[in-house]
Amino acid sequence: MSTWTFLTNHAHVLLCVWGDSEARVRDIATRVGITERAVQRILQELESEQYLVRERVGRRNRYRVKADRPFRHPVEDHRPVSLLLDALTKRKTGRSTDRSAGRSPGRAPARRSTRTRTTRSQAR
């Protein structure tokens, strides 16, 4: 059976950056399943085509996705990339699509239940 996917590596890298603007090349490579060098090349291409803006922060890079850019293929070039990013990350399209925060979309901070703490303290 052939091993193909609906999305390209470029789309996968863009999705990783969309979810975490401070993701390291190593982390993106692991998640996408490609080499670090391939991720670097894709990031450079996305930046040169203005789908990403790179900002140097200390020794790290922070990326901001410019999701208002159109798709590149003539079939869908009348639509912004934000449609794909929002659809695949379950974000609402009404929010700003030019992200600068490094938070992952749709993830609330973990909370401990007060009931659990009470139960533990009562057990002691």
N, C-alpha and C positions, 0 to 999 in steps of 0.2 A: 504494500500500500504506500502511495506517495505521501511525503511529509510536506504539506504546504499549509499556509495560513491565509486568512482573509486580509490581514493587515501586514504591511511591510515592516522591516526593521526600523525604518524612519518613523513610522507611526508609533511603534512600540517605544522607541526612545523618547519621542515627544510626549507620550502618555506618562512615562516615568518622570519626566521633568515637570509636567503639569501637576502630578501628584506630590512631588517633592522637589522644590526649586534648588535645594542644596544637596541633592543626591550626588554621590561621588561616581566617577566614571566606572570604577570597579563594581559598585553596587548595581548600576544600570546594566553593565555587561552581564553580570550574574543573573539578573532578573530577566533580561531579554534572551539570554542564551547565545551571546556573540562575544567576540574578543574585545578587550579594552580599546585596542587600536581601532576597531570598527566603530565603536561608540564615539571615539574622538573624531573620526572622519565624519560620521553622521552629524554630530553636534556642530562641527565646522560648516557643513553643508547647510544645515538648518539655520545657522547664524548668517551665513552669506546670502541666503534667500530671504532673510528677515522674518523667519518664523520664531527665532529666539533672539534675545538680547542677553549678552554675557556681561556680568559684573564681577570684577575681582574683589574678593573680600579676604584680606590677609593672604594666606597661601591657597585658598579655595576659590572656586568659581561658583557664582550663583546665577541661575538662568531664569529668565522671565519669558514666558510663552506669549507671543503676539497672536492670540487666537482669532483675531479679526481678519487675518490674512486668508485669502481664498485657497481652496484646494488647487492643485496644479493640473489635474487632468481635465480636458475639455468637457467631459460628461458632468463633472460637479464643480467646475471653476466659478460658478455663480453663487456658491455657498461658502460661508466661513468655516475654518477648521474647528471653531468652537462647537459646532453641531456634533461632530464626532467625539471631541473631548468630553463634552457634557453628557452625551449619551452613554459613553463607556464608563464614566466615573460617577454617574447618577447625580450630577450637579444640576441645579436649576439654571436655565439659560438666561434668566432675568438678571443674574448677578454679573458683575464686571468680569470680562473675559481676559483682561490684561493683568495677570496675577503677579504679585510680587512677594506675597507671603509664602513661607515654606511649609505651611500646614498641609496635611493631606485632606482632601475634601471629604466631607461627610463623616469624619471621625471626631467624636466628642471625647473629652478627657475621661479616662476610666475613673469610676467612683467606687468607693467601698461602701457597702451597705452598712448602715448603723446597726441593723439587726445582727449581722455577722459579728461585729465588734462586741455587742452586748452578749451574744451567745458565748463568745470566747472568754470574755471576762467572767461570766457566770460559771464557766466550767472550771475556773481556777480556784 
